[in-house]
Amino acid sequence: MTQEFVVWLGRQAMFTVLLVASPVLALGLLVGIMVSVLQATTQIHEQTLSFIPKIVAIFLAILLCGPWMMRVMLDFATQLFERLPEVVR
């Protein structure tokens, strides 16, 4: 296993994780901000009011972006298995 392969693997793994997680995290952040603004304007500070919309939004994001996320992860795995003979040398 060469140093270049390890660096490539680490870089690709971090990029893939950031790419796959970004839609879910962005939607959760957006819904969290909207709920916070709603709570600040109405002065209703119920704990479940902040968690339930975020959970629903994250599930919807996973449902909508799931096939794309799976394709990105499969592409990474395919690249890794294609470069596996370099490790054996």
Sequence and secondary structure as in RCSB ss.txt:
>XXXX:A:sequence
MTQEFVVWLGRQAMFTVLLVASPVLALGLLVGIMVSVLQATTQIHEQTLSFIPKIVAIFLAILLCGPWMMRVMLD
FATQLFERLPEVVR
>XXXX:A:secstr
  HHHHHHHHHHHHHHHHHHHHHHHHHHHHHHHHHHHHHHHHT   HHHHHHHHHHHHHHHHHHHHHHHHHHHHH
HHHHHHHSHHHHH 
